[in-house]
Amino acid sequence: MRHWFSDGAFRAIVRNASYLGSSNLVSALLGLLALACAGRAMDPALFGTLVVMQAYAKSVSDFAKFQTWQFVVQFGTPALTRRDLDRFRDVAGFSFGLDLASGAIALVGGMILLPLLGHAVGIDPTDFWWALGYCTLIPTMTAATPTGILRAIDRFDLIAVQQAVTPFLRAVGSVIAYFGDLGFPGFIATWYVSSLVGDGALWWFAVRELRRQNIDHALRPGLFGVARRIQGAWDFVWTTNFAHSIWSARNAGSNVLVGIMLGPTAAGLFKVALTFFDAAGTPASLMQKSFYPEIRRLDPASDRPWKLGLRSAALAGGLGVLVALLVIVVGKPLIASVFGHEYLESYALLQVMSAALVVSMAGFPLESLLYIAGRQRAALVAQALAAVLYALLLIALTHYVGIMGAAIAYFGGQCLEAFFSLVPTVTAYRRRHTLSYYAPGEAGP
């Protein structure tokens, strides 16, 4: 493994992941503190309502959200590499325009659907206005342009700083709400303000970095006129949007489905297990965030990005085994001490879900490799097939097995997605000699 680190790109991936990792470790601990305060301050049913309320807003934003950060990386990184600033301005402007449009549509749609879906997902009519107010965060949740800009410019250190803002404020506010006995309204206000300030900090960092790079007027929103100058723009953003919407249905939407099938108390237990799962899977998610921008700077017709993917998968998979064992060993006492004994049922879920850690962590490079190969539609098909089967498994198993069925279905969904993504990735590798570094419509230097 020592010679792997002689590769500058691999070192950059690990370095950037380390930046994000240092931030996410702190963020995970702060997030657990915030959840612990909320779980101890309220009974499981009210805690579940808070979780479902947040999950509803996030699900709506994720469903409508265009993956504009991926668009900026895919089309903007090569432009920055050859210092084509006009091209980068077009990419950033189109991305910003999509964020504005999708955020407005998601906000209106989420508010309209809430009266119809609120009871089904477990939101009591007495809490309706709280949930409606929380929906005003949806536009900031949908925006991903600043993340893409910072990743394309290789400022992962700023992303790491920003990622700690929301959990820090949420933890501080939750402690105040807990000891001040502010109840449900206090926790709603804390989660709302912390999210708003955290998203605002991301925009501030992106604008400041654009000025430092002397890239003026990059955030002038545009759609159709700009898209005509970026061949393949609409195909890429719609495909990644559908893929992320499917991902949302499988992840954030899982809490909503569990709430529908088993009620808010079960949704709260499943949320606790998911929180630990997400925290344990942080190394892979961090490597993915640094992996995609780095391989986008490489020629996909060469072996180099594919070897980087294999090495990164091996490293992440090995970490996954260690993390899964650690979760099994310390999960039960940690849940009991953080959330209380009434939430210990979530440990049984976590034991099953920890097996999915190895699969999800080892398979993280597959989607990015498909994107650089121009096979984003294959990635969409893989996620769609896996998500449909996962939803069917979740509904069937929770009906017949109860909440443990949700954990089994989650493991099955991870395995299906990895398999369906691996097949087109292997095909793309075998045909790599037909690929070009430049995106459609881009000319070489």
Secondary structure, 3 states (H helix, E strand, C coil): CHHHHHCHHHHHHHHHHHHHHHHHHHHHHHHHHHHHHHHHHCCHHHHHHHHHHHHHHHHHHHHHCCCHHHHHHHHHHHHHHCCCHHHHHHHHHHHHHHHHHHHHHHHHHHHHHHHHHHHHHCCCHHHHHHHHHHHHHHHHHHCCHHHHHHHHCCCHHHHHHHHHHHHHHHHHHHHHHHHCCCHHHHHHHHHHHHHHHHHHHHHHHHHHHHHHCCCCCCCCCCCHHHHCCCCCHHHHHHHHHHHHHHHHHHCHHHHHHHHHHHCHHHHHHHHHHHHHHHHHCHHHHHHHHHHHHHHCCCCCCCCHHHHHHHHHHHHHHHHHHHHHHHHHHHHHHHHHHHCCHHHCHHHHHHHHHCHHHHHHHHCCHHHHHHHHCCCHHHHHHHHHHHHHHHHHHHHHHHHHHCHHHHHHHHHHHHHHHHHHHHHHHHHHHHCHHHCCCCCCCCCCC
